[in-house]
């Protein structure tokens, strides 16, 4: 059985958790392949809401094996807190597997993330301050500490010592902050090791065997396409690759195993943090979308910036990821609007752009070109099939499908697990 990838097609927060959970009954493994606890998924089951940050959403399905892949950076304290929080609600993490090659977020990463962002002032990127960027930076600089290092106290101590030799110099002499104590960090992380040891595995090998046995593996990323380190709105991006290409590297699965690439699109657009956002609404309508859609960050609680659907971005996501199917979320939020604008192109200095401009400068100066479509007044939250949707809602979906360049195979009509209209199977 081949693997499928679930990717955000905007700036993240599109509802990937809901999509993963929808597939839970058909999936054997769910793999988180990049990011850290700077991202979050919200899943609603009945009257229960679960906010997940590091754990794959498959943790909520009893028959699924949840996997944290090698492309993830892990704050072990946050991970264990999340595991304990679910245990208190009767959900076991016994099946969880963690790649031995995943990198750890260390105290110096969090300290440097916060202080450097503060020093940037108005030029700040808008990070969550959780050490994600510095951890990936050390990974690339070959100074990282990996999960497997928790299994060897001698190697762990040496790697932390080498890192702190440099990082403490930066903290104390550049930023006038207190240095980090080696022994305290070592003691803390050895305690984490005792609890995490049963979960550590060669997950690439596990997944390869599972695929050979005909198991269905779903790869889920955090953030979205426009936050990709290579293909996003650089430098206002994350430090990893949430796109489908990053899924292979971050999970240890070769590209020829992938046959389905499912993009998640919100029926409007949001983003968190700094950076360009052509369709952003800073008026009462933006506030209405935020309040009606509950657009507040799962991880940080920050207000999400809100705007109309951007077809230029959707086309870009289709091209970059090779998307085969879209899951359109939060269509119900738009119920009650008389007219719904959709951005079909940009204007930059009097020139129309049907695709994202090549340069950062032009994208910052892009203004949306809108077409308006008739809205609907009906409550769609109980819709079970596409035919149950009002004609104008159906037309809106078909329009977005045509503009995006890939079929919309599922539609979210409410936050609940059962509030999804399936047009065609995603499996």
Backbone torsions as a table, in degrees:
resi	resn	phi	psi	omega
1	UNK	NA	132.5	178.8
2	UNK	-75.8	173.9	179.2
3	UNK	-102.6	157.7	176.0
4	UNK	-123.6	150.2	179.6
5	UNK	-116.8	139.3	176.3
6	UNK	-113.8	117.5	-176.2
7	UNK	-126.9	145.3	171.8
8	UNK	-75.3	134.8	-174.7
9	UNK	-102.4	5.4	178.2
10	UNK	-128.0	-127.5	179.3
11	UNK	-103.7	27.8	-177.1
12	UNK	90.6	176.3	178.1
13	UNK	62.8	27.0	-177.1
14	UNK	-82.9	-14.4	-177.5
15	UNK	108.6	34.1	-178.5
16	UNK	-62.7	-33.4	-179.3
17	UNK	-61.6	-41.6	179.0
18	UNK	-63.5	-40.9	-179.9
19	UNK	-66.1	-43.7	179.0
20	UNK	-61.7	-43.5	-178.3
21	UNK	-65.0	-36.3	178.5
22	UNK	-59.5	-36.4	-177.7
23	UNK	-85.0	-4.5	-170.9
24	UNK	-52.8	-36.7	-178.2
25	UNK	-70.2	-18.2	-177.9
26	UNK	-104.6	-9.2	-171.4
27	UNK	-102.9	140.9	178.2
28	UNK	-97.4	-34.2	179.6
29	UNK	-133.5	137.1	171.3
30	UNK	-120.0	124.0	-172.6
31	UNK	-117.1	122.8	169.1
32	UNK	-84.9	122.7	-169.2
33	UNK	-110.4	-6.5	178.2
34	UNK	-161.6	174.6	177.9
35	UNK	80.8	-173.7	178.7
36	UNK	-144.7	-148.5	-179.9
37	UNK	-85.4	27.0	169.6
38	UNK	-92.0	-0.5	179.0
39	UNK	-123.8	161.9	178.6
40	UNK	-150.1	148.7	173.7
41	UNK	-119.0	137.6	173.8
42	UNK	-110.2	128.1	176.9
43	UNK	-123.7	130.5	178.5
44	UNK	-109.6	120.9	177.3
45	UNK	-122.6	110.1	-174.8
46	UNK	63.2	-124.6	177.3
47	UNK	-100.3	13.5	-179.2
48	UNK	-105.0	134.9	177.5
49	UNK	-115.4	132.5	-179.5
50	UNK	-120.7	126.0	176.4
51	UNK	-106.6	114.8	-178.1
52	UNK	-110.9	140.5	-175.7
53	UNK	-118.8	-48.4	177.1
54	UNK	-109.4	-33.9	-177.3
55	UNK	-71.0	137.4	174.1
56	UNK	-63.7	149.7	-178.0
57	UNK	-65.4	-17.9	176.0
58	UNK	-61.5	-14.0	178.8
59	UNK	-60.4	-23.4	-177.1
60	UNK	-85.9	-7.5	179.4
61	UNK	-106.4	118.1	-171.7
62	UNK	-58.6	-26.6	-175.7
63	UNK	-94.8	-2.3	-174.9
64	UNK	-96.6	141.8	172.9
65	UNK	-94.5	112.9	178.5
66	UNK	-84.7	137.4	-175.7
67	UNK	-130.7	133.4	170.3
68	UNK	-101.3	113.2	-172.0
69	UNK	-79.1	174.1	-176.8
70	UNK	-67.1	-19.9	-178.9
71	UNK	-81.9	-2.9	-178.6
72	UNK	-89.2	147.4	168.5
73	UNK	-105.7	129.3	-167.6
74	UNK	-115.3	126.0	167.3
75	UNK	-92.1	105.5	-172.7
76	UNK	-62.2	-32.4	177.5
77	UNK	-64.2	-42.2	178.4
78	UNK	-66.8	-42.6	-179.6
79	UNK	-60.7	-46.5	-179.0
80	UNK	-67.4	-35.2	176.1
81	UNK	-63.6	-39.7	178.8
82	UNK	-67.0	-41.8	177.4
83	UNK	-61.3	-44.7	-179.6
84	UNK	-65.9	-36.5	179.3
85	UNK	-64.1	-40.1	177.8
86	UNK	-70.9	-37.7	178.5
87	UNK	-60.0	-37.6	179.0
88	UNK	-65.3	-19.9	179.1
89	UNK	-104.4	13.6	174.5
90	UNK	85.2	15.6	-178.6
91	UNK	-111.9	121.6	-175.6
92	UNK	-89.2	144.7	174.5
93	UNK	-107.7	21.4	-176.1
94	UNK	-59.6	-31.8	-176.6
95	UNK	-81.9	-9.7	-174.1
96	UNK	-59.5	133.8	173.0
97	UNK	-117.9	139.7	-178.7
98	UNK	-123.8	128.1	-180.0
99	UNK	-62.5	132.7	176.7
100	UNK	-66.1	-18.3	-178.1
101	UNK	-94.4	-3.5	176.5
102	UNK	-65.9	150.4	-178.4
103	UNK	-96.1	151.3	-178.4
104	UNK	-98.6	140.7	169.2
105	UNK	-83.5	127.8	-176.7
106	UNK	-107.7	163.4	179.4
107	UNK	-55.6	-35.0	-179.9
108	UNK	-69.7	-27.4	176.6
109	UNK	-65.4	-44.2	-179.0
110	UNK	-67.6	-39.8	179.8
111	UNK	-63.5	-45.0	-178.9
112	UNK	-69.5	-36.6	179.6
113	UNK	-59.5	-46.4	-176.9
114	UNK	-69.1	-42.9	-174.7
115	UNK	-74.1	-36.9	-179.8
116	UNK	-70.3	-38.0	178.1
117	UNK	-63.6	-38.3	178.7
118	UNK	-65.3	-39.8	-178.4
119	UNK	-71.5	-23.6	178.7
120	UNK	-70.6	-22.4	177.8
121	UNK	59.7	-125.9	-177.9
122	UNK	-67.7	-17.8	179.4
123	UNK	-89.2	8.3	-176.2
124	UNK	-62.0	152.9	-178.0
125	UNK	-83.2	-27.7	-178.0
126	UNK	93.7	37.7	179.0
127	UNK	-72.2	168.3	177.8
128	UNK	-82.9	-8.0	179.9
129	UNK	73.8	20.0	-176.0
130	UNK	-100.2	10.5	174.1
131	UNK	85.7	10.5	-175.2
132	UNK	-64.5	-54.4	-178.3
133	UNK	-58.1	-51.4	177.7
134	UNK	-59.2	-34.1	178.4
135	UNK	-66.4	-44.4	176.4
136	UNK	-66.3	-35.3	177.6
137	UNK	-60.8	-43.2	178.2
138	UNK	-69.4	-31.9	176.0
139	UNK	-60.6	-48.1	-179.4
140	UNK	-68.2	-33.9	179.2
141	UNK	-80.2	1.4	178.8
142	UNK	62.7	35.4	176.1
143	UNK	-118.7	13.7	-174.3
144	UNK	-78.8	161.5	173.4
145	UNK	-109.2	127.1	-175.5
146	UNK	-103.8	163.7	-179.8
147	UNK	-57.1	-40.2	-179.4
148	UNK	-62.3	-22.9	178.8
149	UNK	-67.4	-21.4	176.5
150	UNK	-64.3	-21.7	-177.7
151	UNK	-83.7	-8.8	-178.9
152	UNK	-131.3	96.2	-176.4
153	UNK	-55.5	-34.0	-179.5
154	UNK	-66.5	-47.7	178.0
155	UNK	-64.5	-41.2	179.7
156	UNK	-58.9	-47.1	-179.5
157	UNK	-62.0	-42.5	-178.4
158	UNK	-65.4	-43.4	-178.8
159	UNK	-66.1	-39.7	178.1
160	UNK	-66.5	-40.9	179.4
161	UNK	-61.2	-45.1	179.7
162	UNK	-62.7	-43.9	-179.7
163	UNK	-63.0	-45.5	-175.8
164	UNK	-70.7	-24.4	176.4
165	UNK	-57.0	-39.6	178.4
166	UNK	-86.6	-48.2	-171.7
167	UNK	-64.4	-36.3	178.7
168	UNK	-67.3	-31.7	175.3
169	UNK	-62.9	-43.6	-179.9
170	UNK	-65.9	-46.3	-177.3
171	UNK	-62.8	-43.0	-174.3
172	UNK	-83.8	-41.4	-172.3
173	UNK	-92.8	-27.4	179.2
174	UNK	-93.2	-45.7	-173.5
175	UNK	-106.9	0.7	177.3
176	UNK	56.8	42.7	178.0
177	UNK	-113.0	162.3	179.8
178	UNK	-70.5	140.6	177.0
179	UNK	-71.9	167.4	-177.1
180	UNK	-103.9	135.1	-174.7
181	UNK	-82.8	124.4	-176.9
182	UNK	-60.4	-48.7	-175.4
183	UNK	-64.2	-37.1	179.7
184	UNK	-66.1	-41.2	178.7
185	UNK	-66.1	-43.9	-179.1
186	UNK	-61.1	-44.5	178.7
187	UNK	-61.3	-43.8	-179.8
188	UNK	-61.3	-45.4	-173.6
189	UNK	-78.6	-26.5	173.7
190	UNK	-68.6	-32.1	175.2
191	UNK	-67.3	-39.6	175.6
192	UNK	-61.7	-38.5	-176.5
193	UNK	-58.2	-40.2	-178.5
194	UNK	-59.9	-38.5	-177.5
195	UNK	-83.3	-31.2	-175.4
196	UNK	-87.6	-18.6	-174.4
197	UNK	-50.5	-43.5	-177.7
198	UNK	-65.5	-16.8	-175.9
199	UNK	-96.3	-13.3	-173.1
200	UNK	-76.7	131.2	-175.4
201	UNK	-152.5	165.9	170.0
202	UNK	-82.7	84.5	-170.4
203	UNK	-69.4	-28.9	175.9
204	UNK	-61.2	-42.7	178.2
205	UNK	-66.8	-43.2	179.0
206	UNK	-58.2	-45.7	-177.6
207	UNK	-69.7	-36.9	177.7
208	UNK	-61.6	-44.2	178.7
209	UNK	-65.8	-39.3	179.9
210	UNK	-62.4	-42.8	178.5
211	UNK	-65.4	-39.2	177.7
212	UNK	-63.3	-28.8	-179.0
213	UNK	-87.3	3.2	178.3
214	UNK	87.3	14.8	178.3
215	UNK	-78.0	153.1	178.6
216	UNK	-97.7	120.3	-178.3
217	UNK	-110.0	125.2	177.4
218	UNK	-110.5	126.9	179.1
219	UNK	-103.2	125.3	-179.8
220	UNK	-121.9	136.1	178.0
221	UNK	-104.6	168.9	170.3
222	UNK	-101.7	173.0	-179.3
223	UNK	56.6	-150.4	-176.4
224	UNK	-153.5	177.2	-175.0
225	UNK	-55.4	-42.8	-176.2
226	UNK	-77.0	1.4	173.5
227	UNK	-109.5	7.3	178.4
228	UNK	-65.3	139.5	-176.2
229	UNK	-61.4	-30.6	179.2
230	UNK	-96.9	-39.7	-168.8
231	UNK	-111.0	5.1	-179.2
232	UNK	-95.5	-169.0	-177.6
233	UNK	-83.0	65.8	-178.0
234	UNK	-57.2	138.3	5.3
235	UNK	-89.7	6.9	-178.0
236	UNK	-86.6	66.6	-173.6
237	UNK	-137.7	176.7	171.1
238	UNK	-87.5	-178.9	-173.2
239	UNK	-103.1	17.4	-178.9
240	UNK	-141.9	-173.0	-174.9
241	UNK	-113.8	95.6	178.0
242	UNK	-74.4	-9.8	-177.7
243	UNK	-71.4	170.4	-174.9
244	UNK	-61.6	-32.4	177.2
245	UNK	-62.4	-35.7	178.2
246	UNK	-69.4	-21.1	-178.4
247	UNK	-64.8	-40.2	-179.2
248	UNK	-65.8	-48.2	-179.4
249	UNK	-66.1	-38.7	-174.6
250	UNK	-79.8	-11.4	179.2
251	UNK	-117.6	-13.5	-178.2
252	UNK	76.6	34.1	179.0
253	UNK	-117.2	131.7	-179.3
254	UNK	-71.7	153.3	-176.2
255	UNK	-59.3	-29.8	-176.9
256	UNK	-73.0	-2.6	173.5
257	UNK	-84.6	-16.3	-173.9
258	UNK	-89.0	130.4	174.2
259	UNK	-126.2	-23.5	178.4
260	UNK	-119.3	129.3	173.4
261	UNK	-124.9	105.8	-172.3
262	UNK	-99.4	118.2	178.3
263	UNK	-94.5	140.7	177.9
264	UNK	-106.4	123.3	-179.9
265	UNK	-121.4	133.8	170.3
266	UNK	-84.8	149.8	-177.9
267	UNK	-69.3	-7.6	169.6
268	UNK	-137.5	-161.2	-176.2
269	UNK	-131.3	142.0	174.0
270	UNK	-138.4	159.5	166.9
271	UNK	-153.5	155.7	176.8
272	UNK	-116.6	142.1	179.2
273	UNK	93.4	-178.1	-176.3
274	UNK	-80.2	169.8	175.5
275	UNK	120.3	168.4	-176.2
276	UNK	-67.3	148.8	-178.3
277	UNK	-159.0	85.2	-170.2
278	UNK	-56.2	-36.6	-174.9
279	UNK	-96.3	13.0	-177.4
280	UNK	-58.9	137.6	176.9
281	UNK	-109.1	118.5	-179.6
282	UNK	-105.4	16.4	-177.4
283	UNK	-109.6	-162.6	-178.8
284	UNK	-63.3	-32.4	179.1
285	UNK	-66.1	-37.7	175.0
286	UNK	-62.2	-41.4	177.0
287	UNK	-64.1	-38.6	179.8
288	UNK	-64.3	-44.2	177.9
289	UNK	-61.6	-40.9	-178.8
290	UNK	-64.0	-46.5	-177.2
291	UNK	-72.4	-43.1	-177.9
292	UNK	-67.9	-38.9	-178.8
293	UNK	-88.3	-3.7	-177.8
294	UNK	61.1	46.0	-172.5
295	UNK	-86.9	79.8	176.8
296	UNK	-133.8	136.8	-173.2
297	UNK	-57.9	133.9	178.6
298	UNK	-64.4	-40.0	-175.6
299	UNK	-85.7	-41.4	-172.9
300	UNK	-106.7	-21.3	-174.4
301	UNK	78.6	2.3	-179.4
302	UNK	-66.6	147.7	172.4
303	UNK	-61.1	131.0	172.8
304	UNK	-83.5	141.5	172.7
305	UNK	-75.1	136.7	-172.6
306	UNK	-123.2	147.2	177.9
307	UNK	-161.1	178.3	-178.6
308	UNK	-74.3	165.7	178.7
309	UNK	-60.2	136.8	-177.8
310	UNK	-115.7	103.1	-178.1
311	UNK	-70.6	-25.1	178.1
312	UNK	-63.7	-45.5	178.8
313	UNK	-65.2	-40.7	-179.7
314	UNK	-62.0	-43.4	178.2
315	UNK	-62.6	-39.9	178.9
316	UNK	-62.0	-44.9	-179.9
317	UNK	-62.9	-39.2	178.3
318	UNK	-61.1	-43.3	-178.3
319	UNK	-69.9	-46.7	-175.3
320	UNK	-67.9	-37.9	-174.4
321	UNK	-95.0	-18.1	-172.6
322	UNK	69.3	41.2	-173.3
323	UNK	-63.6	132.7	179.0
324	UNK	-100.3	-26.7	-179.0
325	UNK	-147.0	146.5	173.2
326	UNK	-112.4	145.1	169.1
327	UNK	-112.0	112.0	-179.4
328	UNK	-92.5	120.6	-176.5
329	UNK	-106.9	160.5	172.1
330	UNK	59.4	33.1	174.9
331	UNK	-62.4	-31.3	-178.5
332	UNK	-62.9	-25.9	-178.5
333	UNK	-62.0	-29.5	-176.1
334	UNK	-84.0	-6.0	178.9
335	UNK	-59.9	136.1	178.6
336	UNK	101.2	-8.2	178.6
337	UNK	-85.4	139.5	178.3
338	UNK	-73.3	-44.9	-179.7
339	UNK	-133.7	144.6	-179.2
340	UNK	-124.8	110.9	177.5
341	UNK	-74.0	145.8	173.4
342	UNK	-131.3	131.2	177.4
343	UNK	-77.9	118.6	-177.0
344	UNK	-103.9	-16.9	-179.3
345	UNK	-167.0	173.7	175.8
346	UNK	-116.4	157.5	168.3
347	UNK	-118.0	128.9	177.4
348	UNK	-129.0	111.4	180.0
349	UNK	52.3	44.3	176.4
350	UNK	81.9	0.8	-179.2
351	UNK	-109.2	132.0	178.8
352	UNK	-80.0	136.5	177.0
353	UNK	-124.2	117.1	175.6
354	UNK	-86.8	-12.9	175.2
355	UNK	-122.3	165.2	179.8
356	UNK	-60.8	130.0	179.0
357	UNK	-56.9	150.7	-174.9
358	UNK	-68.1	-37.9	-172.3
359	UNK	-101.5	152.1	176.3
360	UNK	-58.2	-39.7	-178.9
361	UNK	-61.5	-48.1	-179.2
362	UNK	-64.9	-38.2	-179.3
363	UNK	-66.7	-37.3	176.9
364	UNK	-63.2	-30.3	-177.4
365	UNK	-95.5	2.6	-177.1
366	UNK	-70.8	134.9	173.0
367	UNK	-116.6	140.5	-173.9
368	UNK	-73.6	143.7	169.3
369	UNK	-103.5	118.6	-172.9
370	UNK	-103.4	148.6	160.8
371	UNK	-119.8	141.2	-178.7
372	UNK	-103.9	144.2	-179.4
373	UNK	-127.7	147.0	-178.4
374	UNK	-66.0	137.9	179.1
375	UNK	-89.1	-167.7	179.9
376	UNK	-140.6	152.2	-177.3
377	UNK	-102.8	-16.4	-173.9
378	UNK	-70.9	150.8	172.5
379	UNK	-79.2	121.3	-175.8
380	UNK	-105.6	6.2	-171.9
381	UNK	-67.3	-16.0	178.8
382	UNK	-103.7	6.8	-179.4
383	UNK	-63.0	136.7	180.0
384	UNK	-113.6	-19.0	179.3
385	UNK	-139.1	166.2	-179.6
386	UNK	-61.6	-35.5	179.9
387	UNK	-68.0	-19.2	177.5
388	UNK	-73.3	-18.7	-178.8
389	UNK	-74.9	146.9	175.5
390	UNK	-59.2	151.3	-178.7
391	UNK	-52.8	-40.8	-179.5
392	UNK	-68.6	-33.1	176.6
393	UNK	-68.6	-40.3	176.3
394	UNK	-61.6	-43.4	-179.5
395	UNK	-64.4	-37.9	178.7
396	UNK	-62.9	-45.0	179.3
397	UNK	-61.9	-45.4	-179.8
398	UNK	-63.8	-35.4	177.5
399	UNK	-64.9	-46.1	179.5
400	UNK	-64.0	-37.1	178.5
401	UNK	-61.6	-47.1	-179.8
402	UNK	-63.9	-42.4	-178.2
403	UNK	-70.8	-30.5	-176.0
404	UNK	-81.0	-27.0	176.3
405	UNK	88.5	14.0	175.8
406	UNK	-150.0	151.0	-176.9
407	UNK	-67.1	141.3	172.6
408	UNK	-90.0	110.4	-171.9
409	UNK	-98.4	-16.7	178.2
410	UNK	-149.2	149.7	-175.5
411	UNK	-134.5	125.2	175.7
412	UNK	-84.1	123.9	-179.4
413	UNK	-115.3	14.0	178.2
414	UNK	173.7	170.2	-175.4
415	UNK	-77.3	-18.2	-173.7
416	UNK	-72.6	158.8	-179.4
417	UNK	-58.8	-34.9	-176.6
418	UNK	-92.9	3.4	-177.2
419	UNK	-97.2	62.0	179.7
420	UNK	-137.5	131.0	175.0
421	UNK	-95.3	117.6	179.3
422	UNK	-96.6	115.0	179.2
423	UNK	-84.9	-43.1	174.4
424	UNK	-148.0	153.4	-174.2
425	UNK	-61.7	138.6	176.3
426	UNK	-91.9	-4.1	-176.8
427	UNK	-96.7	NA	NA
